[in-house]
Amino acid sequence: MSKQTAARAAANARAQVSLTSSTAQIQKVKSALSEAARQITQGETWVLPYLKRFKDELARLEDDQDLLLQAHEIANAAPRRAA
């Protein structure tokens, strides 16, 4: 295996770990968002600022995950274009 192929494989593995971590973070925020919404519907209006923060964090995490996926696709397509 050439050094370039090994480097590509290592980068691919790191990207996979990042995607897994990103998905776990998104699930945690979705769970917190759901709990905040439940509390608000039960009259706990003091949770509203947290709901906004969770929504903002979820949007940021999903944008980051989209970028990770795009980077992963670009990295995987690069060797095929070079060939």
Buried (B, 14 or more C-beta within 10 A) or exposed (E): EEEEEEEBEEBEEEBEEBBEEBEEBBEBBBEBBEBBBEBBEEEEEEBEEBBEBBBEBBEEBBEBBEEBBEBBEEEEEEEEEEE
